[in-house]
Structures are given as C-alpha cells and as structure tokens.
C-alpha cells in the first residue's frame, strides 16, 4: 500500500515523534504521556460506545494482538482472586480458574495466554451447546457455569467471538447480563465490533449497547491506516487493573499510543465513521451480488432466519442494540460448485455443504488465481478449508488498501464481480 493518504503518513512519522519525546525531562514527559493516554481512552470509549454515558472505561494500546488478551485475563484473575498479588499461584489451588471460549478460532490465543500466565490448558473450556429444547444459548451457558461452580471451580473469564454461532444465535444483551449475573468477565473479539462506531449517541431503545467488560479493537486495519497500535478497551476495575498492568504507563522507551492519538486528531469522529461505513457497504454489495450466481456457494452467507442487518439501520435512533453484531459477515468466503444440480455432479456432497471433489478444487484454485491477476487491487486469498475444499476469501477489514476508502473504486468492484460471472 502506498502512503498517499496524509493520515497514513502522519501515523508512520508519529512513531519517530513518540521516540523523540522520550528525551524530555521525566516530570513533563510523564504529564504529557498521561494526558495523551487519557485523551485516547476518552475518544476510543466515545467512538465505540464503551462504558455507557457515565464513563468508566479506559484504553490500553499494545503492539502484539495477543498482549491485550493476556492483560485482560490477568485482570480477571486478580479480580476474582484478591490474594493473588501476594500469594501468587497458591491463591488458585482451592478453586481452579475456568476460562470459557465461544469459538475454536481463538484456541491458539488462549493457549498463548495460559503459557504467559502459567495456567494449565485444562482451565480453558470451549463452549459447545447441546441444543436443549426450550433453552436459549445464554441459559445453556449459564447452566455450564453453575456446574463448574458446583464442582469447586472458579469461572473468571469468557472470551466471545461476536461472529460465533453462539453470539449470533442469541440476544447479546441477555448474554452480557448473564455473564454479569454470574460475575464472569466478558471479553469481546471480532471485526463486527467496528459497527459500534455507527451507532447514534442518542437512542430510543432502553437497552444498553452490549460492549462486554472489555473488547479488542484493530482500528488501524478497519480505517486503512498503517502503524496504528492495537487497542483493548476495558471497564475500570480499580486495583485489579493496576495489578494486571493495564493502567501502567511507561513512556521511557516509546509512547505507543501517540500514533493513535495523531490519527484520531487528524481524521475526527465523522471520518472514522465514514471509512468504516464504506467497508460495510462494500461487503453488503458483494454479498448480495455473489448470492445471485447459482454456480457459487457463499459460505459466509447468513441463514434464512438470520439475515444480516443492513448497515444503514445502525444509525437509526430506534435500532435494537442487541442486533448490532448481526451486520454482514466481515469476511466474504465463497467457492465455485457449478450451476448443475449438486447431486448430478458431486453425489450430493457439495449440496449438503460437504467438501467438494478435487476437480472443483482445481477450478476454484484457477478462479482465484485469475481474479488475483485481473483484479490485483482486491485482496483475495485462496484457502484450503478441511470441511469444504478450496475457498476464495475476501476480508476488507483486514486489508489496509481496502479499508482506506480510496484505493478500491466502484469500477474495481464491478470488474471483480464481472470476473466471477
């Protein structure tokens, strides 16, 4: 990606500035750093409707995507084990901790967290719903938490991917309320969190925006600006946040929140919203157009009973915040399966959602390479999925060129769809 955007250039240059200001005297450096970090926290919480109107949220900037989750897990442990700061691992013996995971996508990240905190992998529990008749997903999860409590374990954290089937199939507000009722820290992950920026400040709905107790944000890739740190927003938790290292600011080497501060000052709230909205609109257009081709199987398509919420609905004052994560899927995945009835070509495997034969894998590989050659500006990747075969994947929220809002034009999208046809 060329740094033709002024905000992108500012973000890159600000890294040198963040190192240069460390030459200040300790007292003014600490005051300046504290003010910049505070302003970043206030702006980010305001943008993502975190902490509610009364505030109470803070931001932690970091360079490793997993660092924020490690700090949040440590916070959750200190919060439920007050003596952990003095007794260390001995505080965990009487009631071993349990960390819940709604999607297997983050199992590697949780394994990394366990290694960093010295926890056994057995403390991670992947939530698998039994589909009990008459029970909602949050009721099944609550029953699981109660069973762990009865067995002498301590539920401390739930890491929820907002794209997981559990979150998509339930009332997110009710799920969040259940976690608070059971005193389990709820941490949210996923690109659909970008949609929170589009929610209006004044809403008619009495429901609070379901932001959990903390959330992981990759704002740089969402707005198409490089060299922006990752951000973890978290609810203020007093001494637990201090013990976890979330509230610690050490500008002696580099003030890592300065690039984000510069970007937010440069763009402003309106332009951040505009960039994120444009990506959602592109995804909606592609999702609807690709669904029109009978020879394509759109794997990221919502089911008939759970159609995606148009991004234009988010800005309405009467929008139900419990549906804010049911926007179009941020990752578009599709594959060629032929417009011939699947039973005649594949023996029913493709039509039933199974893995396509090797012949179709070759066709999808050829199609993906052709599209990468004819539309190089559209970041398409070819992925071999175990259950379905070769899949073409497009995720604008993970591409700086796509999210910048200037590199991809309507003509580029038209050419992309034309190659498909």
C-alpha positions as CSV (number, residue, x, y, z in Angstrom):
1,X,0.0,0.0,0.0
2,X,1.4,3.4,-1.0
3,X,1.4,6.0,1.7
4,X,-0.6,8.5,-0.4
5,X,-3.0,9.3,2.4
6,X,-1.9,12.1,4.7
7,X,-3.2,10.3,7.7
8,X,-1.2,7.2,6.9
9,X,1.9,9.4,6.5
10,X,1.2,11.0,9.8
11,X,0.8,7.7,11.5
12,X,4.2,6.5,10.3
13,X,6.0,9.7,11.1
14,X,4.5,9.8,14.6
15,X,6.5,6.7,15.6
16,X,9.7,8.8,15.3
17,X,8.0,11.6,17.3
18,X,7.0,9.1,20.0
19,X,10.6,8.1,20.4
20,X,11.8,11.7,20.2
21,X,9.6,13.0,23.1
22,X,11.2,10.5,25.4
23,X,14.2,12.9,25.6
24,X,12.1,15.3,27.7
25,X,12.7,15.6,31.4
26,X,10.9,12.9,33.4
27,X,8.3,15.2,35.0
28,X,7.0,16.9,31.8
29,X,7.3,13.6,29.9
30,X,5.0,11.9,32.4
31,X,2.5,14.7,32.3
32,X,2.4,14.8,28.5
33,X,2.1,11.0,28.3
34,X,-0.7,10.8,30.9
35,X,-2.7,13.5,29.0
36,X,-2.2,11.8,25.6
37,X,-3.2,8.4,27.0
38,X,-6.2,9.8,28.8
39,X,-7.4,11.6,25.6
40,X,-7.0,8.4,23.6
41,X,-9.0,6.5,26.2
42,X,-11.8,9.0,26.2
43,X,-12.0,9.2,22.4
44,X,-12.0,5.5,21.9
45,X,-14.6,4.9,24.5
46,X,-16.8,7.6,23.0
47,X,-16.4,6.2,19.5
48,X,-17.3,2.6,20.4
49,X,-20.0,3.5,23.0
50,X,-18.0,1.8,25.7
51,X,-18.6,2.4,29.4
52,X,-22.0,4.0,28.9
53,X,-22.9,7.6,29.4
54,X,-21.4,7.6,32.9
55,X,-18.0,6.6,31.6
56,X,-15.8,4.2,33.5
57,X,-13.9,2.8,30.5
58,X,-10.2,3.0,29.7
59,X,-7.9,2.1,26.8
60,X,-4.7,0.0,26.6
61,X,-2.6,0.3,23.5
62,X,-0.2,-2.5,22.5
63,X,1.8,-3.8,19.6
64,X,1.0,-7.5,19.8
65,X,-2.5,-8.6,19.1
66,X,-2.5,-11.1,22.0
67,X,-1.0,-8.8,24.6
68,X,-4.3,-7.2,25.4
69,X,-6.0,-10.6,26.0
70,X,-3.1,-11.6,28.3
71,X,-3.6,-8.4,30.3
72,X,-7.4,-8.9,30.4
73,X,-7.0,-12.5,31.6
74,X,-4.6,-11.3,34.3
75,X,-7.1,-8.6,35.3
76,X,-9.9,-11.2,35.6
77,X,-7.8,-13.4,37.8
78,X,-6.8,-10.6,40.2
79,X,-10.4,-9.5,40.3
80,X,-11.7,-13.0,41.5
81,X,-8.5,-13.9,43.5
82,X,-7.8,-10.8,45.6
83,X,-4.8,-12.5,47.3
84,X,-3.1,-13.4,44.0
85,X,-1.0,-10.3,44.2
86,X,0.6,-11.6,47.4
87,X,0.1,-15.4,47.3
88,X,0.7,-15.9,43.6
89,X,-0.3,-19.3,42.2
90,X,-1.1,-20.6,45.6
91,X,-4.3,-18.5,45.5
92,X,-5.6,-20.6,42.7
93,X,-5.3,-24.0,44.4
94,X,-8.5,-24.0,46.3
95,X,-10.7,-23.2,43.3
96,X,-9.0,-23.6,39.9
97,X,-10.0,-20.9,37.3
98,X,-12.1,-21.6,34.2
99,X,-11.9,-19.5,31.0
100,X,-14.8,-20.0,28.5
101,X,-14.4,-19.7,24.8
102,X,-17.3,-19.4,22.3
103,X,-15.3,-20.2,19.2
104,X,-12.4,-22.6,18.4
105,X,-10.8,-19.8,16.4
106,X,-9.2,-18.3,19.5
107,X,-7.9,-21.6,21.0
108,X,-4.3,-20.8,19.9
109,X,-4.6,-17.3,21.5
110,X,-5.9,-18.8,24.8
111,X,-3.1,-21.4,24.8
112,X,-0.6,-18.4,24.5
113,X,-2.4,-16.7,27.4
114,X,-2.1,-19.8,29.5
115,X,1.6,-20.1,28.8
116,X,2.1,-16.4,29.7
117,X,0.2,-16.7,33.0
118,X,1.4,-20.2,34.0
119,X,-2.1,-21.7,33.7
120,X,-2.8,-25.3,32.6
121,X,-4.6,-25.7,29.3
122,X,-7.3,-27.6,31.2
123,X,-8.6,-24.3,32.5
124,X,-9.9,-23.4,29.0
125,X,-13.3,-24.7,28.2
126,X,-14.8,-24.5,24.7
127,X,-18.5,-23.9,24.9
128,X,-20.5,-26.5,22.9
129,X,-24.2,-26.2,23.1
130,X,-26.3,-29.3,23.4
131,X,-29.3,-27.6,21.8
132,X,-31.7,-28.3,24.7
133,X,-35.3,-27.9,23.8
134,X,-36.8,-24.7,25.1
135,X,-33.4,-23.3,26.4
136,X,-31.7,-20.3,24.9
137,X,-27.9,-20.3,24.3
138,X,-27.3,-18.0,27.3
139,X,-29.3,-20.3,29.5
140,X,-27.2,-23.3,28.5
141,X,-24.0,-21.4,29.1
142,X,-25.3,-20.2,32.5
143,X,-26.1,-23.8,33.4
144,X,-22.5,-24.8,32.4
145,X,-21.1,-22.0,34.6
146,X,-23.2,-23.1,37.6
147,X,-22.0,-26.7,37.1
148,X,-18.4,-25.6,37.2
149,X,-19.1,-23.6,40.4
150,X,-20.7,-26.6,42.0
151,X,-17.6,-28.7,41.1
152,X,-15.4,-26.3,43.0
153,X,-14.0,-24.3,40.1
154,X,-14.0,-20.5,39.6
155,X,-15.4,-19.1,36.3
156,X,-13.4,-16.0,35.7
157,X,-13.5,-15.0,32.0
158,X,-15.5,-15.6,28.8
159,X,-13.8,-14.8,25.5
160,X,-16.6,-14.3,23.0
161,X,-16.1,-14.0,19.2
162,X,-19.0,-11.9,18.1
163,X,-19.1,-13.9,14.8
164,X,-19.5,-17.2,16.6
165,X,-22.8,-19.1,16.3
166,X,-23.5,-18.7,20.0
167,X,-23.4,-14.9,19.9
168,X,-25.2,-14.8,16.5
169,X,-28.0,-17.1,17.7
170,X,-28.8,-15.3,21.0
171,X,-29.7,-11.9,22.4
172,X,-26.3,-10.4,23.0
173,X,-27.7,-8.1,25.7
174,X,-29.1,-11.1,27.6
175,X,-25.8,-13.0,27.2
176,X,-23.9,-10.0,28.7
177,X,-26.4,-9.7,31.5
178,X,-26.0,-13.4,32.2
179,X,-22.2,-13.0,32.5
180,X,-22.6,-10.1,34.9
181,X,-25.1,-12.1,37.0
182,X,-22.6,-14.9,37.3
183,X,-19.7,-12.5,37.9
184,X,-17.8,-13.6,34.8
185,X,-15.7,-11.1,32.9
186,X,-16.9,-10.9,29.3
187,X,-14.3,-10.1,26.6
188,X,-15.4,-9.5,23.0
189,X,-13.4,-10.0,19.8
190,X,-14.2,-9.8,16.1
191,X,-14.3,-7.3,13.2
192,X,-18.1,-6.7,13.7
193,X,-17.2,-4.6,16.7
194,X,-16.4,-1.9,14.1
195,X,-20.1,-1.4,13.7
196,X,-20.4,0.1,17.2
197,X,-18.9,3.3,15.7
198,X,-22.0,3.8,13.6
199,X,-24.5,3.6,16.5
200,X,-26.0,7.0,17.3
201,X,-25.3,8.8,20.6
202,X,-28.9,9.3,21.3
203,X,-31.0,6.2,21.1
204,X,-34.7,5.5,21.8
205,X,-34.0,1.9,22.9
206,X,-33.6,1.4,26.7
207,X,-31.2,-1.5,26.1
208,X,-27.5,-0.7,26.7
209,X,-25.1,-1.3,23.9
210,X,-23.6,-4.8,24.6
211,X,-19.9,-4.0,24.8
212,X,-19.0,-6.5,27.5
213,X,-16.4,-5.7,30.1
214,X,-13.6,-5.4,27.6
215,X,-13.1,-5.6,23.8
216,X,-10.2,-6.0,21.4
217,X,-10.0,-3.4,18.5
218,X,-7.9,-3.4,15.4
219,X,-8.7,0.1,14.4
220,X,-5.8,0.6,12.0
221,X,-6.9,-2.1,9.6
222,X,-10.6,-1.0,9.9
223,X,-9.9,2.6,8.8
224,X,-7.0,1.8,6.4
225,X,-4.2,3.4,8.4
226,X,-0.9,1.6,8.9
227,X,1.3,1.5,12.0
228,X,-1.6,2.1,14.4
229,X,-1.4,0.1,17.7
230,X,-4.0,-2.4,18.7
231,X,-6.4,-1.2,21.4
232,X,-8.1,-3.0,24.2
233,X,-10.9,-1.2,25.9
234,X,-11.7,-2.3,29.4
235,X,-14.0,-1.4,32.3
236,X,-12.2,0.2,35.1
237,X,-11.6,-2.3,37.8
238,X,-9.5,-0.4,40.4
239,X,-6.5,-2.2,41.8
240,X,-7.1,-5.3,39.6
241,X,-6.3,-3.2,36.5
242,X,-3.2,-1.8,38.2
243,X,-2.1,-5.4,39.1
244,X,-2.7,-6.6,35.6
245,X,-0.6,-3.8,34.1
246,X,-3.4,-2.3,32.1
247,X,-3.2,1.1,33.8
248,X,0.6,1.3,33.8
249,X,2.1,3.9,31.5
250,X,5.9,3.7,30.8
251,X,6.9,6.3,28.2
252,X,10.6,6.0,28.8
253,X,11.2,4.0,25.6
254,X,8.3,4.9,23.3
255,X,4.9,6.3,23.8
256,X,3.0,3.7,21.8
257,X,-0.4,5.5,22.0
258,X,0.9,8.6,20.2
259,X,0.3,7.3,16.6
260,X,-3.3,6.6,17.5
261,X,-3.7,10.0,19.1
262,X,-2.4,11.6,16.0
263,X,-4.7,9.6,13.7
264,X,-7.8,10.4,15.7
265,X,-6.9,14.1,15.8
266,X,-6.3,14.1,12.0
267,X,-9.4,12.2,11.0
268,X,-12.0,13.1,13.6
269,X,-15.0,11.1,14.6
270,X,-17.0,11.7,11.4
271,X,-14.3,10.5,9.0
272,X,-13.6,7.4,11.1
273,X,-17.3,6.5,10.9
274,X,-17.3,7.3,7.2
275,X,-14.4,4.9,6.5
276,X,-15.9,2.1,8.5
277,X,-19.4,2.5,6.9
278,X,-17.9,2.4,3.4
279,X,-16.3,-1.0,4.1
280,X,-19.6,-2.4,5.4
281,X,-21.4,-1.1,2.3
282,X,-18.8,-2.7,0.0
283,X,-19.3,-6.0,1.8
284,X,-23.1,-5.8,1.5
285,X,-22.9,-5.1,-2.2
286,X,-20.5,-8.1,-2.8
287,X,-22.5,-10.4,-0.5
288,X,-25.8,-9.6,-2.4
289,X,-24.3,-9.8,-5.8
290,X,-22.4,-13.1,-5.3
291,X,-25.5,-14.7,-3.9
292,X,-27.2,-14.1,-7.3
293,X,-24.9,-16.6,-9.0
294,X,-26.3,-20.2,-8.8
295,X,-22.8,-21.6,-9.5
296,X,-21.3,-20.1,-6.4
297,X,-21.7,-21.2,-2.8
298,X,-21.4,-18.2,-0.5
299,X,-20.2,-19.8,2.7
300,X,-20.3,-16.6,4.7
301,X,-24.0,-16.1,3.9
302,X,-26.4,-15.8,6.8
303,X,-29.1,-18.4,7.2
304,X,-32.6,-17.6,6.0
305,X,-33.8,-16.9,9.6
306,X,-30.8,-14.8,10.5
307,X,-30.4,-12.4,7.6
308,X,-27.8,-9.7,8.1
309,X,-28.8,-6.3,9.4
310,X,-28.1,-3.5,6.8
311,X,-25.5,-1.0,8.0
312,X,-27.9,1.8,7.3
313,X,-30.1,0.5,10.1
314,X,-27.4,1.0,12.8
315,X,-27.6,4.8,12.7
316,X,-31.4,4.9,13.4
317,X,-32.4,6.1,16.9
318,X,-34.8,3.2,17.3
319,X,-32.3,0.5,16.4
320,X,-32.2,-2.5,18.7
321,X,-28.6,-2.7,20.1
322,X,-28.9,-6.4,20.7
323,X,-28.7,-6.8,16.8
324,X,-25.6,-4.7,16.4
325,X,-23.3,-7.6,15.7
326,X,-25.6,-9.2,13.1
327,X,-24.3,-7.0,10.3
328,X,-22.9,-8.5,7.1
329,X,-20.2,-11.0,7.7
330,X,-16.8,-9.1,7.7
331,X,-15.2,-12.0,5.9
332,X,-16.6,-13.0,2.5
333,X,-16.0,-16.6,1.6
334,X,-17.3,-18.4,-1.5
335,X,-16.4,-21.2,-3.9
336,X,-17.5,-22.5,-7.3
337,X,-19.7,-25.6,-7.2
338,X,-21.3,-25.5,-10.7
339,X,-24.9,-24.5,-11.5
340,X,-25.6,-28.1,-12.3
341,X,-27.7,-29.8,-9.6
342,X,-25.1,-30.9,-7.0
343,X,-26.5,-34.5,-6.8
344,X,-25.6,-35.0,-10.5
345,X,-22.1,-33.7,-10.2
346,X,-20.9,-34.4,-6.7
347,X,-23.2,-37.1,-5.5
348,X,-24.8,-34.7,-3.1
349,X,-21.7,-33.7,-1.1
350,X,-21.5,-30.1,-2.3
351,X,-25.2,-29.5,-2.0
352,X,-25.1,-30.8,1.6
353,X,-22.3,-28.5,2.5
354,X,-19.6,-31.1,2.3
355,X,-16.1,-31.0,0.8
356,X,-16.1,-30.6,-3.0
357,X,-14.3,-33.1,-5.2
358,X,-10.7,-32.5,-6.4
359,X,-12.0,-31.3,-9.8
360,X,-13.8,-28.4,-8.2
361,X,-10.8,-27.6,-6.0
362,X,-8.7,-27.2,-9.2
363,X,-11.4,-24.9,-10.7
364,X,-11.5,-22.8,-7.6
365,X,-7.7,-22.5,-7.5
366,X,-7.8,-21.4,-11.1
367,X,-10.6,-19.0,-10.5
368,X,-8.8,-17.5,-7.5
369,X,-5.5,-17.0,-9.5
370,X,-7.4,-15.5,-12.4
371,X,-9.1,-13.0,-10.1
372,X,-5.8,-12.1,-8.3
373,X,-4.3,-11.4,-11.8
374,X,-7.2,-9.4,-13.2
375,X,-8.1,-7.6,-10.0
376,X,-4.8,-7.2,-8.1
377,X,-6.2,-4.3,-6.1
378,X,-8.8,-6.5,-4.5
379,X,-7.1,-8.5,-1.7
380,X,-8.4,-12.1,-2.4
381,X,-6.8,-15.2,-0.9
382,X,-7.2,-18.9,-1.6
383,X,-7.8,-21.0,1.5
384,X,-8.0,-24.8,1.8
385,X,-10.7,-25.5,4.3
386,X,-10.9,-29.1,5.6
387,X,-14.7,-29.3,5.5
388,X,-15.4,-27.6,2.2
389,X,-12.3,-27.6,0.0
390,X,-10.7,-24.6,-1.7
391,X,-12.4,-21.4,-0.8
392,X,-11.9,-17.9,-2.0
393,X,-11.8,-15.4,0.9
394,X,-12.0,-11.7,1.0
395,X,-11.9,-9.7,4.2
396,X,-11.7,-5.9,3.6
397,X,-11.4,-5.2,7.4
398,X,-8.0,-7.0,7.4
399,X,-6.7,-5.1,4.4
400,X,-5.3,-1.6,4.6
401,X,-5.8,-1.0,0.9
402,X,-9.5,-1.9,1.0
403,X,-10.3,-0.1,4.2
404,X,-8.6,3.1,3.2
405,X,-11.6,4.0,1.2
406,X,-9.6,5.5,-1.7
407,X,-7.7,2.5,-3.2
408,X,-10.8,0.5,-4.2
409,X,-13.2,2.2,-6.6
410,X,-16.7,1.2,-7.9
411,X,-15.0,0.2,-11.2
412,X,-12.7,-2.2,-9.3
413,X,-15.8,-3.8,-7.6
414,X,-17.6,-4.1,-11.0
415,X,-14.5,-5.7,-12.5
416,X,-14.3,-8.1,-9.6
417,X,-17.9,-9.2,-10.0
418,X,-17.5,-9.4,-13.8
419,X,-14.7,-11.9,-13.4
420,X,-17.0,-14.0,-11.2
421,X,-19.7,-14.1,-13.9
